[in-house]
Amino acid sequence: MRDFEIEQVKVYAVGPETERFVWASDMHTQYMTNTIVRISTRGGLEGIAGVASYSEHAFDRAVAETIRPLLPPLIGRSGLDREATSRRLVNRNIPVAPQAHSVIDIALWDLAAKAADMPLYRFLGGARDRILAYASTPLYADSGAYLENVARLQEEGFRAIKFHCWCERKRDMEMVRTVHQRYGSSELRFMLDVEQRYSRQDALVAARELESLGYAWFEAPFSDLDLVGYQDLRRRVNIPILPAGNWVLDPGLIELGIAMDCWSCVRVDATVVGGITVARKIMGLAEAHGMTVELQCWGYTLGQAANLHLMLAYPNCTYFEQPVPYPAFEYGSRNPIRTDQEGYVHAPTGPGLGIDLDWQAIEASALLVYEQALS
């Protein structure tokens, strides 16, 4: 078993110069940092994972620096002890950037699936090998731009589109109505995400209008921490209501939200919630209550892949979130994940996460690189 002992961990905070977006009118353009962990064992196995973080004005080095003190206890441990490692990482008494725990855990799952020479989704159970995708848009300039992009996305094969918008109810609803006038009779399905920026009253008014227009769901109407607000909204409308999925991360708190009937579906992200180890427990918890887990996939290819493998391993997820336009999210990946002309994304075919990185590109845009190794 010495072949599985962790010999070295290398960390990269990568800040590529790609197109930048916003998701609400009160945001500055978002700098998207890709923090990548590369774990090597004595036997030559390698596990890789990446998590995105978002900041205004400059790239974020916080996740990479948070990982630094977590690494010494990993050196010399078995890379197969994922559960023990996950518990050790989380039990730090004071909360830290959750992506730091997540990226280590995902890299260990990538390593284990590679050791078994299996794609991760099959290693986890393998419920299917493809899933429908929805296009997840940035904020566009005006309603006309939304119409133009809906037409383009439909031509590319998408059957569903989720709009990020100004997060100002009157302006958002005007756009929603404009899109509906042209596409309401089509087979396209739509969702709206308002980034936790509505009041309870605005959320209720918007939810009723979206319900009348047949929207698939209404996402992040207000703060994820307002469980009572979600509970009340759910009782007053029939449209599915989802949280943002970045704040209520502990499985016990998610179970409380389910018991309170706060959400129509659970929403988390493996790159934030604690990795594959925690996310799969949440998916099982939701399944036991007859609920789906609509996983987030916003971010670079490695993060997308972690969530994609989870939703292919288990049956209780409806869609893959495909961030568009593609190029900004694909930096450093030689085989990015894209939706086909029938609206599906397919499982990567290689072992583990199945993502091939261009390490020269990664290193060229690295803001910070360090390693921890056996002395």
C-alpha positions in Angstrom: 0.0 0.0 0.0 3.0 2.3 0.2 2.4 3.0 -3.5 -0.6 5.1 -2.5 1.2 7.2 0.1 1.1 10.9 -0.8 4.6 12.1 -1.7 4.0 15.6 -3.0 1.2 18.1 -3.4 1.5 21.1 -5.7 -0.8 24.1 -5.7 -1.4 26.6 -8.4 -3.5 29.8 -8.2 -4.2 30.5 -11.9 -5.4 33.9 -13.1 -5.8 33.8 -16.9 -6.7 36.9 -19.0 -10.0 35.7 -20.3 -13.3 37.5 -21.0 -14.9 38.6 -17.7 -18.6 38.8 -16.9 -21.1 40.1 -14.3 -24.3 38.4 -13.0 -26.0 41.5 -11.5 -26.1 45.2 -12.2 -24.4 46.1 -8.9 -21.4 43.9 -9.7 -18.0 44.8 -11.1 -16.6 42.4 -13.7 -15.6 39.2 -12.0 -12.0 37.9 -11.9 -12.3 34.1 -11.9 -9.3 32.3 -10.3 -8.7 28.6 -10.9 -7.0 27.0 -7.9 -5.5 23.7 -8.9 -4.2 20.9 -6.7 -1.9 18.2 -8.0 -1.4 15.2 -5.7 1.4 12.7 -6.4 2.0 9.3 -4.7 5.1 7.1 -4.2 3.8 4.8 -6.9 3.5 7.5 -9.5 -0.3 8.0 -9.4 -1.5 11.6 -9.7 -4.8 13.2 -8.7 -5.8 16.6 -10.0 -8.7 18.9 -9.2 -9.6 22.6 -9.6 -12.0 25.0 -8.0 -13.0 28.5 -9.1 -13.3 31.6 -6.9 -14.7 34.9 -7.9 -13.5 38.4 -6.9 -13.9 42.0 -8.0 -11.0 44.2 -9.1 -8.2 41.5 -8.8 -7.7 37.7 -8.8 -8.1 35.8 -5.5 -5.1 34.0 -3.8 -7.0 33.2 -0.6 -8.1 29.7 -1.5 -4.5 28.7 -2.5 -3.2 30.2 0.7 -5.9 28.5 2.8 -4.7 25.1 1.4 -1.1 25.7 2.5 -1.5 24.8 6.2 -3.7 21.8 5.3 -1.0 20.0 3.4 1.6 18.9 6.0 -0.7 16.3 7.5 -1.4 14.8 4.1 2.2 14.0 3.3 2.8 10.3 3.9 -0.9 9.4 4.3 -2.6 7.1 2.0 -4.3 8.8 -0.9 -7.1 6.2 -0.6 -8.2 7.4 2.9 -10.7 9.9 1.5 -13.3 9.7 4.3 -10.7 10.1 7.1 -9.0 13.0 5.2 -12.3 14.7 4.6 -13.3 14.6 8.3 -9.8 15.9 9.2 -10.0 18.8 6.8 -13.5 19.9 7.8 -12.9 19.6 11.6 -10.8 22.7 12.0 -13.1 24.5 14.5 -13.0 27.8 12.6 -14.5 28.0 9.1 -12.1 28.5 6.2 -12.6 28.9 2.5 -14.7 25.8 1.7 -13.0 25.4 -1.7 -9.8 24.5 0.0 -11.3 21.3 1.5 -13.2 20.6 -1.7 -10.2 20.7 -4.1 -8.1 18.3 -2.0 -11.0 15.8 -1.7 -11.8 15.9 -5.4 -8.1 15.3 -6.3 -8.1 12.2 -4.1 -11.2 10.9 -5.9 -9.5 11.5 -9.2 -6.5 9.6 -8.0 -8.5 6.7 -6.7 -10.5 6.4 -10.0 -7.3 6.5 -12.0 -5.8 3.8 -9.8 -8.9 1.7 -10.8 -8.5 2.8 -14.4 -12.1 3.9 -14.5 -13.9 7.2 -15.2 -14.9 8.7 -11.9 -18.7 8.5 -12.6 -18.3 4.7 -13.1 -16.1 4.4 -10.1 -18.9 6.1 -8.1 -21.7 3.9 -9.5 -22.4 4.9 -13.1 -26.2 5.7 -13.4 -25.8 7.0 -17.0 -23.3 8.4 -19.4 -25.0 11.6 -20.6 -27.3 14.3 -19.2 -29.2 17.3 -20.6 -27.6 20.6 -20.3 -28.9 24.1 -19.8 -27.0 27.2 -21.0 -26.1 29.4 -18.0 -25.8 33.0 -19.3 -24.0 36.0 -17.9 -25.7 39.4 -17.7 -26.4 40.8 -21.2 -26.7 44.5 -22.1 -30.5 44.6 -22.8 -33.5 42.6 -23.7 -32.5 42.6 -27.4 -29.2 40.9 -26.5 -31.0 38.2 -24.6 -33.2 37.5 -27.7 -30.1 37.3 -29.9 -28.3 34.9 -27.5 -31.4 32.7 -27.0 -31.5 32.3 -30.8 -27.8 31.4 -30.9 -28.0 29.0 -28.0 -31.0 27.2 -29.5 -29.0 26.8 -32.8 -26.2 25.3 -30.8 -28.5 22.6 -29.5 -29.6 23.8 -26.1 -33.1 22.9 -24.9 -32.9 24.9 -21.7 -31.5 28.3 -20.8 -30.9 29.9 -17.4 -30.7 33.7 -17.3 -28.5 35.7 -15.1 -29.9 39.2 -15.1 -29.8 42.7 -13.6 -31.4 41.4 -10.4 -33.8 44.4 -10.4 -37.3 43.0 -10.5 -39.0 45.4 -12.9 -36.2 45.3 -15.4 -35.8 41.5 -15.1 -39.5 40.9 -15.6 -39.5 43.1 -18.7 -36.7 41.0 -20.2 -38.5 37.8 -19.2 -41.7 38.9 -20.9 -39.8 40.0 -24.1 -38.2 36.6 -24.3 -41.5 34.9 -23.7 -43.2 36.8 -26.5 -40.8 35.3 -29.0 -40.0 31.9 -27.5 -43.0 31.1 -25.2 -44.5 28.7 -27.8 -41.2 27.0 -28.4 -39.9 23.8 -26.7 -37.2 25.7 -24.9 -37.3 25.7 -21.1 -36.2 28.7 -19.1 -34.9 29.4 -15.6 -34.1 32.7 -13.8 -31.3 33.3 -11.2 -31.4 36.6 -9.3 -28.3 36.0 -7.2 -30.0 36.4 -3.7 -30.8 40.0 -4.5 -34.6 40.3 -4.2 -36.7 41.3 -1.2 -39.3 38.7 -0.1 -42.0 40.8 -1.7 -40.2 41.2 -5.0 -39.5 37.5 -5.0 -43.2 36.7 -4.5 -44.2 39.0 -7.4 -41.6 37.6 -9.7 -42.3 34.0 -8.8 -45.9 34.4 -9.6 -45.1 35.9 -13.0 -42.5 33.2 -13.8 -45.0 30.6 -12.8 -47.5 32.0 -15.2 -44.9 31.8 -18.0 -44.1 28.2 -17.3 -40.5 28.6 -16.0 -38.7 25.5 -15.0 -37.5 27.1 -11.8 -36.7 30.3 -9.9 -33.2 30.3 -8.4 -31.7 32.3 -5.5 -34.6 34.8 -4.9 -33.0 36.0 -1.7 -30.3 35.0 0.8 -29.8 31.2 1.2 -29.6 31.8 5.0 -33.3 33.1 5.0 -34.8 29.6 5.5 -38.0 31.0 6.8 -38.3 33.2 3.7 -37.8 30.2 1.4 -40.3 28.2 3.4 -42.9 31.0 3.1 -42.3 31.5 -0.6 -42.6 27.8 -1.3 -46.0 27.7 0.4 -47.4 30.6 -1.7 -46.3 29.6 -5.3 -46.1 26.4 -7.3 -43.0 27.2 -9.4 -40.0 25.2 -8.2 -37.8 27.3 -5.9 -34.0 26.7 -5.6 -31.4 28.3 -3.3 -28.1 29.7 -4.7 -26.3 26.7 -3.1 -23.2 28.5 -1.8 -24.1 29.2 1.8 -25.9 26.3 3.4 -23.3 23.6 3.0 -23.4 21.3 6.0 -25.5 18.1 5.4 -27.2 18.6 8.7 -28.4 22.1 7.8 -29.4 20.9 4.4 -31.5 18.2 6.1 -33.1 20.9 8.2 -33.9 22.9 5.1 -35.5 19.8 3.5 -37.5 19.2 6.7 -38.8 22.8 6.6 -39.8 22.4 3.0 -37.6 25.4 2.0 -36.7 24.3 -1.5 -38.2 22.3 -4.3 -34.7 20.9 -5.1 -31.4 20.9 -3.2 -28.6 22.9 -4.8 -24.9 22.6 -4.0 -21.5 22.5 -5.8 -18.9 19.8 -5.2 -16.2 22.4 -5.5 -17.7 24.4 -2.6 -19.5 21.9 -0.3 -16.5 19.8 0.7 -15.8 17.8 -2.4 -17.1 14.5 -3.8 -17.2 12.9 -0.3 -19.7 15.4 1.1 -21.6 16.0 -2.1 -22.5 12.4 -2.6 -23.9 12.2 1.0 -26.1 15.2 0.2 -27.3 13.5 -3.0 -28.2 10.4 -1.0 -30.0 12.6 1.6 -32.0 14.3 -1.1 -32.8 11.1 -2.9 -34.2 9.7 0.4 -36.6 12.6 0.4 -37.6 12.2 -3.2 -35.6 15.3 -4.3 -33.2 16.1 -7.0 -29.9 17.9 -6.4 -29.3 20.5 -9.2 -25.6 20.8 -9.0 -23.8 24.0 -9.9 -21.1 23.8 -12.6 -20.1 27.4 -13.1 -16.4 27.6 -13.3 -13.5 26.1 -15.2 -13.4 22.7 -16.8 -12.0 20.8 -13.8 -14.7 22.1 -11.5 -17.4 21.4 -14.2 -16.1 17.8 -14.5 -16.3 17.1 -10.8 -20.0 18.0 -10.7 -20.7 16.2 -14.1 -19.3 12.9 -12.8 -21.5 13.2 -9.7 -24.6 13.8 -11.7 -23.8 10.9 -14.0 -23.0 8.6 -11.1 -26.4 9.2 -9.4 -29.9 9.5 -10.9 -31.3 12.5 -9.0 -30.1 15.4 -11.0 -32.0 16.9 -14.0 -29.5 19.1 -15.8 -25.8 20.0 -16.3 -25.2 23.7 -15.9 -23.1 24.7 -19.0 -21.6 28.2 -18.5 -21.5 30.2 -21.7 -19.9 31.6 -23.8 -17.5 28.7 -23.7 -14.0 30.1 -24.1 -13.8 32.0 -20.8 -14.3 28.8 -18.8 -12.0 26.5 -20.8 -8.6 28.0 -20.2 -5.9 25.4 -19.7 -8.1 22.4 -20.7 -7.3 20.4 -23.8 -10.7 18.5 -23.8 -13.3 20.9 -22.4 -16.9 19.9 -21.7 -19.4 21.1 -24.3 -23.1 20.4 -25.1 -23.9 18.5 -28.3 -26.5 19.4 -30.9 -29.1 17.3 -29.1 -28.7 19.3 -25.9 -26.6 16.7 -24.0 -23.2 16.6 -22.3 -21.4 13.3 -22.3 -19.1 11.7 -19.8 -15.3 12.2 -20.2 -13.8 9.0 -21.4 -10.5 8.9 -19.6 -9.9 7.6 -16.1 -10.6 9.8 -13.1 -12.0 13.2 -14.0 -10.8 12.6 -17.6 -9.6 16.1 -18.1 -6.3 16.7 -19.9 -4.6 20.0 -18.9 -2.2 22.1 -20.8 0.3 22.5 -18.0 2.4 25.0 -20.0 -0.7 27.3 -20.2 -1.5 26.7 -16.5 2.0 27.7 -15.4 2.1 30.7 -17.8 -0.9 32.2 -16.0 -0.1 31.1 -12.5 -0.2 33.9 -9.9 1.1 31.6 -7.2 2.8 28.1 -7.1 4.1 26.2 -4.2 4.5 22.6 -3.1 4.6 20.4 0.0 6.7 17.2 -0.3 8.4 14.5 1.7 11.6 15.8 3.2 
